[in-house]
């Protein structure tokens, strides 16, 4: 039996970032020597990737492209035919296979929860294998259920069959995190749940990763999921060939090949917008005035501005609405009743894609950006969004050319 | 009085409940040899079934051989065993051993087939997840496959028990006691009450065994389909980040 004293991992709190680098060094997997060139399903061909510690690397591609095979070679469920895989510089082939696996979190689409064990026992699987004391196992399981948003008092004693698909998937993630592994392998973990639950799980996953900062290899066939979750994305094609390995924005802006361009889809421009937040764009400014301010000065300023509107704010600088330049009185005070139109309020974290969508629907196609308290920060227009994407596409192309040239 | 009345009268006659050929003795003999055969058959079939199920190697040939053994009539099997057991010990050879061997041979197939099936029916994703988390091969077998296959295995042991109890009856022809003695003697003495009482007792024993193992099997069933407690709904939680401020 392993030493019953807690391992360093047992003492590490889940908030301590603890990650390792993962490197594929000319890894090849062939299932049949004769089919080596033909690229049998699941084969991998001379894969070299270097994933920095604490990042999410998404392996994406059509089915049978070798992405799952690549994942399983990290925890040696599949052994490579050629090449090495290094965790923090150490070749996984040189490590004891059970000890290696206990140090790598593993989440699969079908969850793989043990139906005959309670949720708590499922989560404590690896701590139990590592010989942690019983009380510590239990404590850790309860802690992790909380981390993934499941109330331990309600869920700990239940069985997997009593949970919904989304809940089971959370338990799967909690179980993989149990021994605080530096690396997590996730094989289409959100593939089997409905789109609404999937989106929620993805958001929670990203939030969790912000605290945990694990090195995560994430397999999916869904390009949107890859773009949303990946810090870097490896696009695979049949035969286990990586067509492009780059941050999502670069893949969208400058696909390395015809295959990648087709795989990311014709709407890749819109997809890029979903990667950028209002925060990333230099905001414009509209003429503004507070309710109660003198009309004459406001009118003068609005005339000088190219926008035919004035944005009326309340005493706390929160937008009330737009006042048409033509309706601005020559004298007196500005009031609410002058407001003739409103437009969408955008948060600094709103994606450009959502912002654009809202602008297209609005009376006045100018997005008003507010801060957390709701106070006016600036404006964003359709032209600004278009200009920003043109600019970044050009930059990405230059970077991609520099990388390949 | 009809045969039913005769049987009831025979079974309730106090004289038939004492002595070396009384019902308690015969039942005890019958159960003892059946239990011995069941234990030995399990000791042979379980490890083979677990091994071929776990490794998924040679499963089909094991099942085929087991089915072949199943096809041989019990009586023929005892007949085949006699000349062999006589070589071992002429005395015992003609009483317990031939029947015991036949019972074991007939008990193995249902246990082996159910064990193999039960283990292979465990979801591959589950065993792969277990492997991926660092369970050793043995831990996967004992901690995942065996508990999940337990009820199927228990059903196989139940079928074997019924088969064995039925076969033990034939042992009387070859000189072994047990409840079969009532059938053999009943035919020889033209005593229908004794004959059918024997039949009733054997049937009761077999049905009892079936029920007992059925109960055990249900007790061992995993919580896979637990309809007693309804599934919890998704916890109502706020969405990640609202898109609009």
Interface residues (C-beta under 8 A of the other chain):
Chain A: X72 X75 X77 X98 X99 X100 X101 X102 X103 X104 X106 X108 X110 X111 X112 X113 X114 X115 X116 X125 X126 X129 X149 X150 X151 X154 X155 X158 X159 X160 X161 X162 X163 X164 X166 X167 X175 X176 X185 X197 X199 X200 X203 X204 X206 X207 X344 X345 X346 X347 X348 X349 X350 X351 X354 X358 X370 X372 X374
Chain B: X123 X125 X126 X128 X129 X130 X131 X132 X133 X134 X135 X136 X139 X143 X144 X147 X148 X222 X223 X224 X225 X226 X229 X230 X231 X232 X233 X234 X235 X237 X239 X240 X241 X242 X243 X244 X245
